[in-house]
Amino acid sequence: MTRKSHGPAFKKAAIELAQCPLCRGRSVTQGVFHELPCSHCHASGFVAAATGVAPALDELVTQLGMRLQAATRQIEQLRNPRASGPEATYQGSNRRGAGGTNYTGD
């Protein structure tokens, strides 16, 4: 197997994000009369956890999109729990009956 030595990565690496220390994840800071967009985190509320610096806007959009997709997958898994134990055989077809039908042993 040959390793890739140049060019962009095959998969985008996830960057660990943390709340912005200045706006505390709110995306805005308090001005004299009204709230202003946080200039430290590009008004996103997130910075890189390792460095404390806000990623570039295109990188930030990619990272937030990856986090949203992961959260959506987790929500879908929690909404549709898989049956386990003895009831798992009754939920789907085991194709053990005559002609490939479901056989439960009853």
PyRosetta script that sets phi, psi and omega in degrees:
from pyrosetta import init, pose_from_sequence

init()
pose = pose_from_sequence("MTRKSHGPAFKKAAIELAQCPLCRGRSVTQGVFHELPCSHCHASGFVAAATGVAPALDELVTQLGMRLQAATRQIEQLRNPRASGPEATYQGSNRRGAGGTNYTGD")
pose.set_psi(1, 128.5)
pose.set_omega(1, -179.6)
pose.set_phi(2, -93.8)
pose.set_psi(2, 145.1)
pose.set_omega(2, 179.7)
pose.set_phi(3, -94.9)
pose.set_psi(3, 148.4)
pose.set_omega(3, 178.7)
pose.set_phi(4, -75.4)
pose.set_psi(4, 130.5)
pose.set_omega(4, -175.7)
pose.set_phi(5, -114.9)
pose.set_psi(5, -13.7)
pose.set_omega(5, 179.7)
pose.set_phi(6, -151.6)
pose.set_psi(6, 167.0)
pose.set_omega(6, 180.0)
pose.set_phi(7, 89.0)
pose.set_psi(7, 179.1)
pose.set_omega(7, -179.0)
pose.set_phi(8, -70.6)
pose.set_psi(8, 157.6)
pose.set_omega(8, 179.2)
pose.set_phi(9, -68.2)
pose.set_psi(9, 152.5)
pose.set_omega(9, 178.7)
pose.set_phi(10, -70.4)
pose.set_psi(10, -36.0)
pose.set_omega(10, 178.5)
pose.set_phi(11, -123.9)
pose.set_psi(11, 142.7)
pose.set_omega(11, 178.9)
pose.set_phi(12, -75.8)
pose.set_psi(12, 128.4)
pose.set_omega(12, 179.2)
pose.set_phi(13, -79.6)
pose.set_psi(13, 138.0)
pose.set_omega(13, 178.5)
pose.set_phi(14, -81.5)
pose.set_psi(14, 133.6)
pose.set_omega(14, 177.2)
pose.set_phi(15, -100.7)
pose.set_psi(15, 133.2)
pose.set_omega(15, 177.1)
pose.set_phi(16, -71.2)
pose.set_psi(16, 123.0)
pose.set_omega(16, -179.3)
pose.set_phi(17, -106.3)
pose.set_psi(17, 148.2)
pose.set_omega(17, 177.4)
pose.set_phi(18, -131.9)
pose.set_psi(18, 166.8)
pose.set_omega(18, 178.0)
pose.set_phi(19, -67.8)
pose.set_psi(19, 145.5)
pose.set_omega(19, 176.6)
pose.set_phi(20, -65.7)
pose.set_psi(20, 130.9)
pose.set_omega(20, -178.7)
pose.set_phi(21, -70.7)
pose.set_psi(21, -24.7)
pose.set_omega(21, -178.1)
pose.set_phi(22, -79.2)
pose.set_psi(22, -46.4)
pose.set_omega(22, -177.3)
pose.set_phi(23, -100.1)
pose.set_psi(23, -3.0)
pose.set_omega(23, -179.8)
pose.set_phi(24, 56.7)
pose.set_psi(24, 37.8)
pose.set_omega(24, 177.1)
pose.set_phi(25, 80.9)
pose.set_psi(25, 4.6)
pose.set_omega(25, -177.6)
pose.set_phi(26, -86.7)
pose.set_psi(26, -15.7)
pose.set_omega(26, 179.5)
pose.set_phi(27, 77.8)
pose.set_psi(27, -6.5)
pose.set_omega(27, 179.2)
pose.set_phi(28, -133.6)
pose.set_psi(28, 152.8)
pose.set_omega(28, 173.9)
pose.set_phi(29, -119.6)
pose.set_psi(29, 156.2)
pose.set_omega(29, -177.1)
pose.set_phi(30, -81.9)
pose.set_psi(30, 121.1)
pose.set_omega(30, 174.0)
pose.set_phi(31, -89.7)
pose.set_psi(31, -167.4)
pose.set_omega(31, 180.0)
pose.set_phi(32, -67.5)
pose.set_psi(32, -45.8)
pose.set_omega(32, -176.9)
pose.set_phi(33, -115.2)
pose.set_psi(33, -23.6)
pose.set_omega(33, -177.1)
pose.set_phi(34, -149.7)
pose.set_psi(34, 171.8)
pose.set_omega(34, -179.4)
pose.set_phi(35, -80.8)
pose.set_psi(35, 141.1)
pose.set_omega(35, -179.6)
pose.set_phi(36, -116.8)
pose.set_psi(36, 149.4)
pose.set_omega(36, 175.8)
pose.set_phi(37, -61.9)
pose.set_psi(37, 139.5)
pose.set_omega(37, -179.2)
pose.set_phi(38, -70.1)
pose.set_psi(38, 124.2)
pose.set_omega(38, -178.2)
pose.set_phi(39, -83.9)
pose.set_psi(39, -18.1)
pose.set_omega(39, -178.6)
pose.set_phi(40, -73.2)
pose.set_psi(40, -37.6)
pose.set_omega(40, -175.9)
pose.set_phi(41, -112.7)
pose.set_psi(41, 15.5)
pose.set_omega(41, -177.5)
pose.set_phi(42, 58.8)
pose.set_psi(42, 33.9)
pose.set_omega(42, 178.0)
pose.set_phi(43, 58.9)
pose.set_psi(43, 33.7)
pose.set_omega(43, 177.4)
pose.set_phi(44, -106.3)
pose.set_psi(44, -25.8)
pose.set_omega(44, -177.5)
pose.set_phi(45, 88.7)
pose.set_psi(45, 0.0)
pose.set_omega(45, -177.6)
pose.set_phi(46, -126.1)
pose.set_psi(46, 143.7)
pose.set_omega(46, 172.0)
pose.set_phi(47, -132.4)
pose.set_psi(47, 164.3)
pose.set_omega(47, 176.5)
pose.set_phi(48, -67.7)
pose.set_psi(48, 130.8)
pose.set_omega(48, -175.8)
pose.set_phi(49, -66.6)
pose.set_psi(49, -35.2)
pose.set_omega(49, -176.1)
pose.set_phi(50, -72.5)
pose.set_psi(50, -39.5)
pose.set_omega(50, -173.6)
pose.set_phi(51, -108.1)
pose.set_psi(51, -25.3)
pose.set_omega(51, -176.4)
pose.set_phi(52, 80.3)
pose.set_psi(52, 10.0)
pose.set_omega(52, -179.4)
pose.set_phi(53, -104.9)
pose.set_psi(53, 142.6)
pose.set_omega(53, 178.7)
pose.set_phi(54, -71.7)
pose.set_psi(54, 132.2)
pose.set_omega(54, 176.2)
pose.set_phi(55, -67.5)
pose.set_psi(55, 164.2)
pose.set_omega(55, 175.8)
pose.set_phi(56, -60.7)
pose.set_psi(56, 156.0)
pose.set_omega(56, -174.7)
pose.set_phi(57, -60.3)
pose.set_psi(57, -41.3)
pose.set_omega(57, 179.3)
pose.set_phi(58, -67.0)
pose.set_psi(58, -36.5)
pose.set_omega(58, 176.5)
pose.set_phi(59, -69.0)
pose.set_psi(59, -38.4)
pose.set_omega(59, 179.6)
pose.set_phi(60, -64.0)
pose.set_psi(60, -41.7)
pose.set_omega(60, 178.0)
pose.set_phi(61, -62.4)
pose.set_psi(61, -42.6)
pose.set_omega(61, 179.3)
pose.set_phi(62, -63.5)
pose.set_psi(62, -46.1)
pose.set_omega(62, -178.0)
pose.set_phi(63, -65.6)
pose.set_psi(63, -41.3)
pose.set_omega(63, 178.4)
pose.set_phi(64, -68.0)
pose.set_psi(64, -35.2)
pose.set_omega(64, 175.8)
pose.set_phi(65, -64.4)
pose.set_psi(65, -40.1)
pose.set_omega(65, 177.8)
pose.set_phi(66, -64.6)
pose.set_psi(66, -40.7)
pose.set_omega(66, 178.7)
pose.set_phi(67, -66.6)
pose.set_psi(67, -38.4)
pose.set_omega(67, 178.3)
pose.set_phi(68, -64.7)
pose.set_psi(68, -43.0)
pose.set_omega(68, 178.6)
pose.set_phi(69, -63.6)
pose.set_psi(69, -40.9)
pose.set_omega(69, 178.5)
pose.set_phi(70, -65.1)
pose.set_psi(70, -40.5)
pose.set_omega(70, 179.0)
pose.set_phi(71, -67.2)
pose.set_psi(71, -37.8)
pose.set_omega(71, 177.9)
pose.set_phi(72, -64.4)
pose.set_psi(72, -43.0)
pose.set_omega(72, 177.1)
pose.set_phi(73, -61.2)
pose.set_psi(73, -41.4)
pose.set_omega(73, -179.6)
pose.set_phi(74, -65.6)
pose.set_psi(74, -40.2)
pose.set_omega(74, 178.2)
pose.set_phi(75, -63.4)
pose.set_psi(75, -43.2)
pose.set_omega(75, 179.3)
pose.set_phi(76, -63.7)
pose.set_psi(76, -37.9)
pose.set_omega(76, 177.6)
pose.set_phi(77, -66.1)
pose.set_psi(77, -36.7)
pose.set_omega(77, 179.5)
pose.set_phi(78, -74.1)
pose.set_psi(78, -30.1)
pose.set_omega(78, 178.6)
pose.set_phi(79, -73.1)
pose.set_psi(79, -35.0)
pose.set_omega(79, -176.5)
pose.set_phi(80, -114.8)
pose.set_psi(80, 77.4)
pose.set_omega(80, -179.4)
pose.set_phi(81, -69.3)
pose.set_psi(81, 142.0)
pose.set_omega(81, 177.8)
pose.set_phi(82, -83.0)
pose.set_psi(82, 139.8)
pose.set_omega(82, 176.9)
pose.set_phi(83, -71.8)
pose.set_psi(83, 141.9)
pose.set_omega(83, 178.6)
pose.set_phi(84, -134.2)
pose.set_psi(84, 158.0)
pose.set_omega(84, 179.4)
pose.set_phi(85, 82.6)
pose.set_psi(85, -152.5)
pose.set_omega(85, -175.8)
pose.set_phi(86, -63.5)
pose.set_psi(86, -30.6)
pose.set_omega(86, -177.7)
pose.set_phi(87, -73.3)
pose.set_psi(87, -14.1)
pose.set_omega(87, -179.5)
pose.set_phi(88, -65.3)
pose.set_psi(88, -32.5)
pose.set_omega(88, -179.4)
pose.set_phi(89, -71.3)
pose.set_psi(89, -24.2)
pose.set_omega(89, -179.9)
pose.set_phi(90, -85.7)
pose.set_psi(90, -17.3)
pose.set_omega(90, -175.6)
pose.set_phi(91, -78.0)
pose.set_psi(91, -37.9)
pose.set_omega(91, -176.7)
pose.set_phi(92, -124.0)
pose.set_psi(92, 176.0)
pose.set_omega(92, -179.8)
pose.set_phi(93, -83.1)
pose.set_psi(93, 130.4)
pose.set_omega(93, 176.1)
pose.set_phi(94, -99.2)
pose.set_psi(94, -4.4)
pose.set_omega(94, 175.8)
pose.set_phi(95, 54.1)
pose.set_psi(95, 38.5)
pose.set_omega(95, 179.4)
pose.set_phi(96, -104.7)
pose.set_psi(96, -6.8)
pose.set_omega(96, -178.2)
pose.set_phi(97, -85.2)
pose.set_psi(97, -178.9)
pose.set_omega(97, 179.3)
pose.set_phi(98, -63.2)
pose.set_psi(98, 129.4)
pose.set_omega(98, 179.1)
pose.set_phi(99, 72.2)
pose.set_psi(99, 18.8)
pose.set_omega(99, 178.6)
pose.set_phi(100, 81.1)
pose.set_psi(100, 20.0)
pose.set_omega(100, 179.0)
pose.set_phi(101, -84.4)
pose.set_psi(101, 171.9)
pose.set_omega(101, -179.3)
pose.set_phi(102, -76.5)
pose.set_psi(102, 130.3)
pose.set_omega(102, 177.6)
pose.set_phi(103, -119.7)
pose.set_psi(103, 123.9)
pose.set_omega(103, -178.4)
pose.set_phi(104, -107.3)
pose.set_psi(104, -10.1)
pose.set_omega(104, 179.0)
pose.set_phi(105, 86.1)
pose.set_psi(105, 8.2)
pose.set_omega(105, -179.4)
pose.set_phi(106, -79.1)
pose.dump_pdb("model.pdb")
